[in-house]
Amino acid sequence: MSTPTHVSTAGPAAQEQPFDWFRTMSAKGKRAFLGAFGGFGLDAYDFQVLPLALGAISSYFAISTGQAGLLTTVTLLVSALGGALAGILADKIGRVRTLQVTVATYTVFTVLCGFAPNYETLLVFRALQGLGFGGEWAAGAILVAEYAQSKYRGRAVAFVQSSWAVGWGLAVVVYTLVFQFVSADMAWRVLFWTGALPALLIVWVRRNLTDSETVTQRRESAGAKAGSFRAIWNRDLLKTTFFASLLATGVQGGYYTLATWLPTYLKKSRHLTVVGTGGYLFLLISGAFLGYVTGGILTDKLGRKRTMQLFAVLSVLFMVAYIQVPAGANTAVLLLGFPLGFCTSAIFSGFGSFLSELYPAASRGTGQGFTYNFGRAVGAVFPTAVGYLASTTLGLAGAMMFGALGYLIAVLALFGLPETRGRELA
């Protein structure tokens, strides 16, 4: 590819600019990025409305903390199936078409959650929402990874990952407004109904996005071999699939412990109001956004493995510090939210590029879809375990420490995987 025209000739020719990862993409690649960014951001929005509304839902249906945690767990368990199926579809019918299917699925069932007449129905709708939630990330991340240059791939996919913080932040803003002006018994329903927003994205994706032509040709030439679930378990890929699944389990087990229980912890253990909870979460989310971006830069500079190991260790340290802040010291909780959000998000930055680079083109969707979402399924046990442990003498704060175990698992899993920085995608 020729040297981008925006690079000044006055300085060193090789000097990088902050957004070279985007400027060096083709027009189709840039549209792919925007579509994946929007899809994952709205995916985050539709997921986060549950943790934010969990207190009101628990009161409305008079359910225990264990039952409340099960709402998240069932979403994540079914998302594993959705992610695996979407990965196979991405290799069979293409990344863009799979992106449309997954966004439509999580949109419809998020809205239906708002109409649930009882806990059991809500549990079913939330489970079905997981089918789309699990598949969207794999399709979007692979789409962008295949358009990005190898030297910038970590940053390109990390910026897609950063949209999670954007969607999360939007959910917190809407939650704060809705719960201020609508009674709690109705507010949680309204929050779910706002999950219809992604329907607009589906129309745009259909009109503007296409798969990489090279990858499309390879998928078509592979024929029936494309999207083979058996292929990711053959002798050449068995070790990769095992350790990548373990890595995803550890990181997501730790993360979903925080994502599920932090709003409840702030309200019930730290005794914050709705507005106060929103303010504390805003600082956490700001750290998360910068963590995604910074992690993307480091994953291209230091390598995928070293960056993930660094932030896994830091996540444990800040998670322990955050939960162990003494009662009454809410200012310390506020300040620690930023580095906690930063580290627990930065570790995700390299996932999209790393998993894409671990698998060949014909199995890339299947491999990434399965490993990432297997991690969601097993990691889904963490929120429910915390919910049940919270009812013991440990309390919610003590139970949340269980999530730190996930990050230690991730550190160990990385020793079984190769470094892939700079690897070209077929």
N, C-alpha and C positions, 0 to 999 in steps of 0.2 A: 504494500500500500504506500502511496506517495506521502511525503511529509505534509501534515496538515498546514493549511495556509495561515492559520492563526498563530503559528510559532514564529516569534521574532527572529530575524537573522542577525540581530545585533549581539545576541548572547550565544552560548553554546547551543548547537543544533539539537542536542539530545535532551535539553532541559525540559522537564515535564511541567505541564500546567495542571491545576487542580481538577479540571473536568475534561481532560484528554480522553478519559475512558468513554465519555459520552460523545465528544466531538468526532472521535475516530470511528464511530459506528456509522453504518449506512443509514439511509432514510428509513428503510424497513426495520433496521435494528433499533432505531430511536423510537419508532412507534411500538415495537415489541416491548421495549423497556417501559414506556408509559402505560401500556395495557397491563403488564405484569405488576407494576407498581400500584396501579389502581385496584387490581384484583386482590392483591394480598392485603392492601390497606383496608379495603372493605371487608375482607375475610376477617381481619383483626377486629373490626368494628362489630361485626355480627357475633363473633365469639365473646368479646368482652362485655356485651350487654348482660350476660348471665352473671358473672362475678359481681358486677356493679349492682345488680338488682337482687342478689342472693338473699340479703337480709330481709327485704320486703317479701320475697317469695316464701321464705321460711316462715315468716309470721302469717302470711295469707293462708298457706296450706297447713300450718302448724306441724312442720316436719323437723326432725332432729338434724344435728350437724352432720351426722353420717349420711342421711338421706340427701342433704344439700350437696355434700361432696360427691355423691353418686351422680348428680346431674352433670357435673364436669367429667367425671370418669367415663360415663357411658358415651358422652360426646367424643372423647378421645379414643375410646376403644373402637367405636364404629368408624372413626376417622382413619384408623389403621386399614380397615377394609376398603374405605373409599380411596385412600392414598394408593394402596396397592393396585386397585382396579384402574384408577386414573393413570398410574404409571404405565400399565399395560396398554391402555387406550392411547396414551401419548405416543407410544411406539407403533400402534396399529393404525390410528386414524389421524395422527398429527397433534402437535402441541396446542395450536390455536383452537381447534375444534374441541379439544378436551378442556381447555380453559373456559370456553363458553358453557359447556355442560356442568362443570363444577360450580361456577359462579351462580348459574340458575338454580342449582340444587340447594346451596346454602342460603340463598335469598328466600326461596319459597318456604322452607321449613323454619327459618328464623321468624318470619311473619306469622306463621301458624302457631308458633309458641305463644304468641300474645293472645291467642284465642283459647288456650288450654283451659278446660273447665275444672281439672283436678291435677294432682301431682303425677298420677300415672300417665295421663295423656301428655303432659309436659315432658316427661321422661322419654316417651316414644318420639315426639317431635324433635326433641333435642338430639336424640340418637341419630335420627335421619338427617338432621342438619350436619352431623359429623361426616356424612358421605361426601358432601361438597367441600366442607372445611378441610378435610384430609387431602383432597386431590388438587386443589387450586395451586398450592405452593409448588408442587413438583412440576406441573406443566409450565407455570410462569418462569420459574428459576431456570429450567432447562432451555426454554425458548431464548431467554436473554443470554445465557452462557454460550449458546451456539452462535450468537451474533457478535459477541464481544471478542476482542483480541486477547490472546493468552496472557499478555503482560498486564492487562487491565481487568481481567475477568473477575478477580476477587472483589475489586471495587464496584464493578458494574452490578454484580449479583448482590453485593452487600447493600447497595442503595435500594434495590428491590426489597431486601429484608428490612430496611429502615422504614418502609411504609407501614410496618406493623405498629411502630410507635405513633405514626400519624393517625392510623385508624383507632388505636387505643386512646390517644388524646382526644379525638373527635367524640368517641363514646363517652369519655369523662365529662366533656363540655355539655353534651346533650343530656347525660344523666343528671348533672347538676341543675340544669334548667328545668327538666321535666319534673324532678322530685321537689323542686321549689314551688312549682305552680300547680301540680296535680297531686291528689291524695295518693299515699303509698299503695293502697289497694288497686288503684288504676294505673299508677305511674309505671310499674314494671311492665304492664301490658303495652303501654304506649311506647316504651323503650324498645321492645321487640318489634313493634310495627314499623319503627323507623328503619328497621333492617331491610326494607324494600329498596333502599337507595341503590344497591348494586345492579338492579334491573336495567338502569340507564347505561351501565358499562357494557352490558352484553351486546347492545345495539352497536356501540362504537367498535367493540372488538370485531364483530362480524364484518363491519365495513372497512376496517383499516389494517388488520393484522394478517400476516402470512408466515408460514414456517420458513426456515432457511432452506433455500433450494437444494443445496448440497446434501443436507441431512434428509430432505424429502426423497431425493434420488436414492440414497443409501437405504432408506427404510423400504422403498418400493422394490429395490433389487434384492433385499433380504427376504421379501415375501413372507411366508408363514413363520420364518425364524424370528422376525421382528416381534418384540413384545412377548417373548417366550419366558414364562416364569421359571421354567426348569433351568434356563441358561444361567441365571444368576447363582445357581447352586452347583454348577459343574465344578470340576477340579480347579480350573483356572481362577474362578471367582468366589469359591466357597469361603476362603479366609477373609476376603474383602467384605463379603456380605455379612459374615458373622460379626466382625469387629465394627463395621459401620453401623450395624443395628444396635450394638452395645453402646457405642458412642452416642447415638441419637436417644437411646433410652436414658442415659445418665443426664444429659443436658436438659432434656424435656421434662424428666421427672423433677429436677430441681426447679426449673422455670415455672411449670404449671402449679407447683405448690405455692409459689409466690403469687402468680396470676389469679389463682382461685381464692386464696384466703387473705390476701393483703387488705382488700377493702373492708372485710369483716373484722380483721385484726385491728385496723385503725379505728373503726367505729366502736367495737365492743371492748377491746383491751386497752386502747388508748383514749377511748371516750370522746372521739371527735364528732362534730356535726357533719351533715351531708356536704356543706360548703367546705368545711375544714378538711374532710377526706379528699374532696376534689383537689384542693390546694396542695396537699401532700403528694397525691398521685401525680399532679402536674410536674412537680420537680423530679419525681422518679422517671416519668415518661420523657422529660427533656434529657435526662441522662441517658435513657435508652436510645433515643434518636442519635445522639452524638456517639454513643457506643457502637451502634451499627456502622456508622460512617467511618469512625476511627478503626474499628476492627477490620473493615474492608481494606483500608490502606495498609494496615499491618500484615494482613494475610497475603498481600502481594509483595511486601517488603521482607518480612521475616519468614514467611512460609505458612502453610495451612496448619500444620501440627503444632508448631511452637506458639502460634497465636492462640489457638484453642486451649492449650495446656496452661498458658499464662492466665487467661481470663477464667478458666475453671477454678484455679487456686484462689484468685482474687474474689471470685463469686462466693466461695465458701467463707472467706474471711469477713467480707462485708455483710453477708447474710447472718452470720453468727452475731456480729456487732450490732446489727439493726434490731434483731429480736431481743437481745439481752440488755438494751437500754433500760435503765431503771424507771419505774413509774414516776410521772411528773416531769421527766426530762424530754418533753416533746420537741423542743428545739433541736436536740441531737438527732431525733428520729427524722425530722424534716431535712436536716443537712446530710444525713447518711443516705437518704433516699436517692440523691443524685449519683454517687459512686456505685450504689447497689444496682440501680437501673442501667448505668453505663456498663458494668462488667457482665451482668447476666444477659445483656443484649449483644455485646461485642463478641461473645463466644459463638453466636449464631451467624456472624457475618460471613465466615468461610464455608458454611455448610453447602450452599448452593453450588459454588464453584468446585469444592472438594469432592462432593458426591458425583457431580457431572464428569469430573476428570478420572474417577475411579472405574467408570464403566465404558465399554465400546458403544458406538452410536445405536446399534440395533437393540441394545439392552439398557440404554441410558435411562429412559423413562421408567422402565420396570425396576431397575436397581435402585434408583433414587426414590421412586414412589414407595417401594417396599421398605427399605431401610429406615427412612425418615419417619414413616408412619408406624412401623413396628415399634420404634422408639416412643411414639405417641401412645400406642396401646399399652405397652408395659409401664411407661412413665405415668399413665393415667391412674395407676394404682396409688400413686403418691398422694393426690388430693383426698381420695377416700380414706386412705390410711391415716392421714392427718386429721380428717374429720372425726374418725372414731377415737384416735388417741387424744383428741382435744376434750373428749368427755370423761377422760380419766384424770388423775391427779396432776398430770402434766400441764393441763390447760392448753389453750390455743397456741400461746407463744412457745411453750416447750415442744408441742407437737410439730410445729413448723420447722424445727431443727432437723426433722427427718429428711427434709428436702435437700439438705447439704450433702447427704450421702450420694445423691445423683451425680454431683460434680466430681466427686472422687472416683466414681465408676468411669466417668468420661476420660479422666486423666489416664487411667489404666488402659482403656480401650485404644487410645491413640498410639500406644506402643506397638499395636498389631497392624497398623496401617502405614502405607508408604507416603512419603512427601510427594505432592503432585504439582507444586508451583511451577509454572512455565510449560506445562504439558499441553501440547496441541490437541484439539478435539477433531476427530475424523469427520 
